[in-house]
Amino acid sequence: METKAPERATAAVPAVRMSSVTKVYGSGDRAVTALDGVTIDLPRGGFTAVMGPSGSGKSTFLHCAAGLDRPTSGSVLLGGTELSTLDEKRLTAVRRDRIGFVFQAYNLVPSLTVEQNIRLPLLLGAGAPDPAWPPHVVERVGLADRLGHRPAQLSGGQQQRVAIARALITRPDVVLADEPTGALDSRTGRQVLELLRDIVDGTGQTVLMVTHDPLAASYADQVVFLRDGGLAGSLADPSPEAIAERMAQWGEW
Ligand SMILES: Nc1ncnc2c1ncn2[C@@H]1O[C@H](COP(=O)(O)OP(=O)(O)OP(=O)(O)O)[C@@H](O)[C@H]1O
């Protein structure tokens, strides 16, 4: 299937490139450095998990990568577009068209059907992808027989699959997931993680996921650890045991 712009088809351009990103909230005595000079590339078509103790900067990292928060200094490139210099209107368009969000709490619209929820970003004006893409997404998340249902008629795992399909519908540069299995039981949570893995492997999407759970993080290609706002190492092809061991070394989770 075609991509939307030539720059985004270049494998050499990472999905997200953060360079010396610092985020300071407040000022003077009350200043809190939430991110402290973070430099990282998220490879296109990769699955990256972000872990770290409470307050280490995970949400701030995700928000800066998504253009939801502006860094105090440093640069964030999304598929080759510098976010820090965009005005609010263009930033909103980038978030709508090129980033998919998946939250712990699903955030579906109760009065809309599954199909309308999935297509919501397109109804709100996002550029239409290749016509073959939406049916492909619906099929991939296994919801073809639920399209006329309302969210309340679905299980938690099915609702999260609707949210994942909605995040994918614009064929974004990156899907950002904030504790996507936090509200699910372990079996349903595994199904959602398998789906995220399948989306990366089968459609070449890029996923960035914040999680506290070593098992969830083990579905990623790499785990990056944050501590006090800075990168504190990474693990490639991580096993749950290796992740848990790293967490135990720091003993502050
Ligand atoms: N809007 C804000 N104003 C002031 N301080 C903030 C704000 N947002 C975050 N912080 C501070 O920045 C630091 C990093 O917060 P962040 O939410 O990114 O951490 P986290 O790793 O996601 O934590 P948790 O796992 O508890 O969700 C914390 O010290 C937090 O108190």
The ligand as an SDF file (V2000), in Angstrom:
LIG
                    3D

 31 33  0  0  0  0  0  0  0  0999 V2000
    2.1320   19.4700   34.4400 N   0  0  0  0  0  0  0  0  0  0  0  0
    3.1000   19.2890   35.3490 C   0  0  0  0  0  0  0  0  0  0  0  0
    3.4580   20.2610   36.2010 N   0  0  0  0  0  0  0  0  0  0  0  0
    4.4500   20.1000   37.0890 C   0  0  0  0  0  0  0  0  0  0  0  0
    5.1600   18.9610   37.2230 N   0  0  0  0  0  0  0  0  0  0  0  0
    4.8520   17.9410   36.4050 C   0  0  0  0  0  0  0  0  0  0  0  0
    3.8010   18.0450   35.4360 C   0  0  0  0  0  0  0  0  0  0  0  0
    3.7270   16.8530   34.7680 N   0  0  0  0  0  0  0  0  0  0  0  0
    4.6640   16.0530   35.3130 C   0  0  0  0  0  0  0  0  0  0  0  0
    5.3490   16.7020   36.2980 N   0  0  0  0  0  0  0  0  0  0  0  0
    6.4620   16.1620   37.0950 C   0  0  0  0  0  0  0  0  0  0  0  0
    7.4480   15.6740   36.1920 O   0  0  0  0  0  0  0  0  0  0  0  0
    8.0150   14.4470   36.6830 C   0  0  0  0  0  0  0  0  0  0  0  0
    7.8080   13.3410   35.6330 C   0  0  0  0  0  0  0  0  0  0  0  0
    6.3910   13.0700   35.5410 O   0  0  0  0  0  0  0  0  0  0  0  0
    5.7770   11.9620   34.5630 P   0  0  0  0  0  0  0  0  0  0  0  0
    4.2940   12.0280   34.7310 O   0  0  0  0  0  0  0  0  0  0  0  0
    6.3330   12.1520   33.2070 O   0  0  0  0  0  0  0  0  0  0  0  0
    6.3620   10.6170   35.2140 O   0  0  0  0  0  0  0  0  0  0  0  0
    5.9220    9.0870   34.9670 P   0  0  0  0  0  0  0  0  0  0  0  0
    7.1850    8.3140   34.8880 O   0  0  0  0  0  0  0  0  0  0  0  0
    4.9780    9.0150   33.8300 O   0  0  0  0  0  0  0  0  0  0  0  0
    5.1750    8.7360   36.3260 O   0  0  0  0  0  0  0  0  0  0  0  0
    3.9990    7.6620   36.6660 P   0  0  0  0  0  0  0  0  0  0  0  0
    4.5880    6.2870   36.4160 O   0  0  0  0  0  0  0  0  0  0  0  0
    3.7570    7.8850   38.1250 O   0  0  0  0  0  0  0  0  0  0  0  0
    2.8360    7.9900   35.8050 O   0  0  0  0  0  0  0  0  0  0  0  0
    7.3430   14.1630   38.0180 C   0  0  0  0  0  0  0  0  0  0  0  0
    8.1750   14.6520   39.0440 O   0  0  0  0  0  0  0  0  0  0  0  0
    6.0610   14.9680   37.9300 C   0  0  0  0  0  0  0  0  0  0  0  0
    5.6310   15.3620   39.2240 O   0  0  0  0  0  0  0  0  0  0  0  0
  1  2  1  0
  2  3  1  0
  2  7  2  0
  3  4  2  0
  4  5  1  0
  5  6  2  0
  6  7  1  0
  6 10  1  0
  7  8  1  0
  8  9  2  0
  9 10  1  0
 10 11  1  0
 11 12  1  0
 11 30  1  0
 12 13  1  0
 13 14  1  0
 13 28  1  0
 14 15  1  0
 15 16  1  0
 16 17  2  0
 16 18  1  0
 16 19  1  0
 19 20  1  0
 20 21  2  0
 20 22  1  0
 20 23  1  0
 23 24  1  0
 24 25  2  0
 24 26  1  0
 24 27  1  0
 28 29  1  0
 28 30  1  0
 30 31  1  0
M  END
$$$$
